[in-house]
Amino acid sequence: MKVVKKYYGVYDLSGDLVFVGRTQLEVGNYLEVNDATVFRTLRAGRRNVANHIVIKYDTEKELKKKIKVEKTYPKFRDPKDTRFKRMYLAYDLNAELDFERPLFMNEMCEKLGVHKDTVLDAVVKNHLANKHIIRVARSQTRFPKKLSPHCKEFKVFKYNRKGELVAWYTTMSVASRLTGIKYDIIRNCIVKHVSTHEKYYFTDHIPLVGYKKITVKFKARKKPVVVYVSQAGKREKMSLSKACTYIGTTYTTLKQKISQEPRLLYKGYLIELVSA
């Protein structure tokens, strides 16, 4: 039996067509959500999925380049001048709510010190505006104090050694700046899927469910070889590499000798293995 595929138009919040898929799986992959989420949303008669609007068409000719988007942002009375305004929610790079306030667009631009287009891109395209994530309240009562890690802005996630989600960040650069951990450590962790950091594991992907605790992988840290070096009644504890410089030999030679005999005389020095 031949399966008839539909056309699914994906629009941003300004009503512009950004993607066309033939299946709900393709739409889900584009929006980075489960295809079951797309299926349940459309079956319930809704269209909003992951800050986008999804519309099903029977033929390609029915696809529209632009649709009219209904304004669903409620207005709130400003206690200072009693005028009705949009409620803007600004979150910092730690995903925590910095401020919530009824403002006109020009007041929001002045508050952040940015241009109007920057604020619009932050709301519609999930861009940052002066190190802030911007939302416009769609509910009269719901103002989240912390954004979910599944928000599209977040690309880097930090877990501890137990696999517990600790924090999430917009980019690797932001993660490095906020945590003080070197950028190369975070990048190598994401690329190689193993952490060289003592405490934290970074990843650029978390599952849709069960994301609060995942399996993490840390690179085993080799303990340095430590020896005692004695001569003329003077006994010093040092690493094997330092002992090579102190005695005047190569690391390979001394390591081979100490592995064969934990206590030996070499070049007039008494060398004793402490740990490996």
C-alpha positions as CSV (number, residue, x, y, z in Angstrom):
1,M,0.0,0.0,0.0
2,K,1.4,3.4,-1.0
3,V,1.8,5.9,1.8
4,V,0.7,9.4,0.8
5,K,2.9,12.0,2.3
6,K,1.7,15.4,3.3
7,Y,3.5,18.8,3.2
8,Y,4.3,20.4,6.6
9,G,5.1,24.1,6.5
10,V,7.2,25.3,9.5
11,Y,6.9,29.1,10.2
12,D,8.7,31.3,12.6
13,L,6.8,33.6,15.0
14,S,6.8,36.4,12.5
15,G,4.9,34.1,10.0
16,D,7.8,33.5,7.5
17,L,8.2,30.0,6.0
18,V,11.5,28.5,7.2
19,F,11.2,24.8,6.4
20,V,9.1,22.3,4.5
21,G,8.9,18.7,5.5
22,R,7.1,15.7,4.0
23,T,6.8,13.8,7.3
24,Q,6.4,14.7,11.0
25,L,9.7,13.0,11.6
26,E,11.4,15.6,9.3
27,V,9.7,18.4,11.1
28,G,10.7,17.0,14.5
29,N,14.3,16.7,13.4
30,Y,14.4,20.3,12.2
31,L,12.8,21.6,15.4
32,E,14.9,19.2,17.6
33,V,11.9,17.7,19.2
34,N,10.4,14.2,19.2
35,D,8.1,13.5,16.2
36,A,5.5,12.3,18.7
37,T,5.4,15.9,20.0
38,V,4.5,17.1,16.5
39,F,1.9,14.4,16.1
40,R,0.2,15.1,19.4
41,T,0.2,18.9,18.8
42,L,-1.4,18.7,15.4
43,R,-3.9,16.0,16.5
44,A,-5.1,18.3,19.3
45,G,-5.7,21.1,16.8
46,R,-2.7,23.2,18.0
47,R,0.0,24.5,15.8
48,N,2.8,25.9,18.1
49,V,5.8,23.6,18.4
50,A,9.2,24.7,19.9
51,N,8.6,28.4,19.2
52,H,7.4,27.7,15.6
53,I,4.1,27.3,13.9
54,V,3.5,24.0,12.0
55,I,0.7,23.7,9.4
56,K,-0.2,20.6,7.4
57,Y,-1.0,20.9,3.7
58,D,-2.4,18.3,1.3
59,T,-0.6,19.6,-1.8
60,E,2.6,21.6,-2.4
61,K,0.5,24.3,-4.1
62,E,-1.3,25.1,-0.9
63,L,2.0,26.0,0.8
64,K,2.2,29.7,1.7
65,K,5.4,31.7,1.9
66,K,4.0,33.8,4.8
67,I,1.1,33.5,7.1
68,K,-0.6,36.0,9.4
69,V,0.3,35.3,13.0
70,E,-2.2,36.2,15.7
71,K,-0.9,38.4,18.4
72,T,-1.3,36.3,21.6
73,Y,0.8,38.4,23.9
74,P,-1.3,39.8,26.8
75,K,-0.9,43.3,28.1
76,F,-0.2,44.3,31.7
77,R,-0.8,47.6,33.5
78,D,2.4,49.4,34.5
79,P,2.0,50.4,38.1
80,K,4.1,53.6,37.5
81,D,2.1,55.2,34.7
82,T,-1.0,52.8,34.6
83,R,-0.6,52.2,30.8
84,F,-0.9,48.7,29.4
85,K,2.3,47.2,28.0
86,R,3.9,43.9,27.1
87,M,5.5,41.9,29.9
88,Y,9.1,41.4,29.0
89,L,11.1,38.6,30.8
90,A,14.9,38.9,30.6
91,Y,17.1,35.9,31.7
92,D,20.8,36.0,32.3
93,L,23.3,33.6,30.9
94,N,22.7,31.3,33.9
95,A,19.1,30.9,32.6
96,E,17.8,32.7,35.7
97,L,15.3,35.5,35.6
98,D,17.0,38.9,35.8
99,F,13.9,41.1,35.6
100,E,10.3,41.0,34.6
101,R,8.6,44.3,33.8
102,P,5.8,45.8,31.7
103,L,7.5,47.9,29.0
104,F,7.1,49.4,25.6
105,M,9.5,48.3,23.0
106,N,11.5,51.6,23.2
107,E,11.7,51.2,26.9
108,M,13.0,47.7,26.6
109,C,15.7,48.8,24.1
110,E,16.8,51.6,26.5
111,K,16.8,49.1,29.4
112,L,19.2,46.7,27.6
113,G,21.0,49.3,25.6
114,V,20.3,47.7,22.3
115,H,18.5,48.4,19.0
116,K,14.9,47.4,18.4
117,D,16.0,44.8,15.8
118,T,18.1,43.1,18.4
119,V,15.2,42.7,20.8
120,L,13.0,41.4,18.0
121,D,15.7,38.8,17.0
122,A,16.0,37.8,20.6
123,V,12.2,37.2,20.9
124,V,11.6,35.6,17.5
125,K,15.0,34.0,16.5
126,N,16.3,33.1,20.0
127,H,19.3,35.4,19.7
128,L,21.0,37.0,22.7
129,A,20.4,40.6,23.5
130,N,23.2,42.2,25.5
131,K,23.9,38.9,27.2
132,H,20.2,38.3,28.0
133,I,17.6,35.8,26.7
134,I,14.4,37.7,26.1
135,R,10.8,36.3,26.4
136,V,7.5,38.1,26.1
137,A,4.9,36.7,28.5
138,R,2.1,34.8,26.9
139,S,0.3,34.1,30.1
140,Q,-1.1,36.5,32.7
141,T,0.4,34.5,35.6
142,R,3.2,32.2,34.4
143,F,6.7,33.8,34.6
144,P,9.3,31.1,35.0
145,K,12.2,32.0,37.3
146,K,14.6,29.7,35.4
147,L,14.5,28.6,31.8
148,S,14.3,24.9,30.9
149,P,17.5,23.4,29.5
150,H,15.5,22.3,26.5
151,C,15.1,25.9,25.3
152,K,16.7,26.3,21.9
153,E,19.2,28.9,23.1
154,F,21.1,26.3,25.2
155,K,23.8,24.3,23.4
156,V,26.1,23.2,26.3
157,F,25.1,21.2,29.4
158,K,27.2,20.6,32.5
159,Y,27.0,17.4,34.6
160,N,28.8,16.3,37.7
161,R,30.6,13.0,38.2
162,K,27.3,11.4,39.4
163,G,25.7,12.3,36.1
164,E,23.5,15.0,37.6
165,L,22.6,18.1,35.6
166,V,24.2,21.1,37.2
167,A,23.9,24.0,34.7
168,W,23.3,24.8,31.1
169,Y,24.8,27.5,28.8
170,T,24.2,29.1,25.4
171,T,27.6,28.4,23.9
172,M,31.0,26.8,24.8
173,S,32.5,30.3,25.1
174,V,29.8,31.4,27.6
175,A,30.3,28.1,29.5
176,S,34.0,28.7,29.7
177,R,33.6,32.3,30.9
178,L,31.0,31.5,33.5
179,T,32.7,28.4,34.9
180,G,36.3,29.4,34.6
181,I,37.1,26.1,32.9
182,K,39.3,26.2,29.9
183,Y,37.6,26.3,26.5
184,D,39.7,23.5,25.2
185,I,38.6,21.2,28.0
186,I,34.9,21.9,27.2
187,R,35.4,21.5,23.5
188,N,37.3,18.3,23.8
189,C,34.7,16.9,26.1
190,I,31.9,17.6,23.6
191,V,33.9,16.3,20.6
192,K,35.5,13.2,22.2
193,H,32.6,12.4,24.7
194,V,35.0,12.0,27.6
195,S,35.9,14.6,30.2
196,T,39.4,15.4,31.3
197,H,38.1,17.7,34.0
198,E,38.2,16.5,37.7
199,K,34.6,17.3,38.5
200,Y,32.5,18.1,35.5
201,Y,31.3,16.6,32.2
202,F,30.1,18.7,29.3
203,T,27.8,17.7,26.4
204,D,26.0,19.4,23.6
205,H,23.0,17.0,23.7
206,I,20.6,15.9,26.3
207,P,17.6,13.4,25.9
208,L,14.1,14.7,25.8
209,V,13.2,12.7,28.9
210,G,15.4,11.7,31.8
211,Y,17.8,14.5,31.1
212,K,18.4,15.3,34.8
213,K,20.7,12.3,35.2
214,I,22.7,10.7,32.4
215,T,25.7,8.4,32.0
216,V,28.9,10.3,32.0
217,K,32.4,9.3,31.1
218,F,35.6,10.7,32.7
219,K,39.2,10.0,31.5
220,A,41.2,8.2,34.0
221,R,43.9,10.4,35.5
222,K,47.3,8.7,35.8
223,K,49.1,9.2,39.1
224,P,52.7,10.5,38.7
225,V,55.5,8.1,39.7
226,V,57.1,9.4,42.9
227,V,60.5,8.3,44.2
228,Y,63.0,9.1,47.0
229,V,66.5,10.1,45.9
230,S,69.3,9.8,48.5
231,Q,72.9,10.8,48.4
232,A,75.5,11.8,51.1
233,G,72.8,11.5,53.8
234,K,70.4,13.8,52.0
235,R,67.0,12.3,51.1
236,E,64.5,14.0,48.9
237,K,61.0,13.1,47.6
238,M,60.3,14.1,44.0
239,S,58.5,13.0,40.9
240,L,60.2,10.6,38.5
241,S,60.6,13.3,35.8
242,K,62.2,15.7,38.3
243,A,64.5,12.9,39.5
244,C,65.7,12.4,35.9
245,T,66.8,16.0,35.7
246,Y,68.3,15.8,39.2
247,I,70.3,12.7,38.4
248,G,71.1,13.4,34.8
249,T,69.4,10.6,32.9
250,T,66.4,10.0,30.6
251,Y,62.9,9.4,31.8
252,T,62.6,6.1,29.8
253,T,65.8,4.7,31.3
254,L,65.0,5.5,34.9
255,K,61.4,4.3,34.6
256,Q,62.5,1.0,33.1
257,K,65.1,0.5,35.9
258,I,62.7,1.5,38.8
259,S,60.0,-0.8,37.4
260,Q,62.4,-3.7,37.5
261,E,63.8,-2.9,40.9
262,P,61.9,-0.6,43.3
263,R,65.1,0.1,45.2
264,L,68.4,0.5,43.4
265,L,71.7,2.3,43.2
266,Y,72.2,4.3,40.0
267,K,74.9,6.9,39.2
268,G,75.8,7.2,42.9
269,Y,72.2,7.8,44.0
270,L,69.9,5.5,46.1
271,I,66.5,5.6,44.3
272,E,63.4,4.2,46.1
273,L,60.0,3.9,44.5
274,V,57.2,5.5,46.6
275,S,54.2,5.1,44.4
276,A,53.2,4.6,40.7
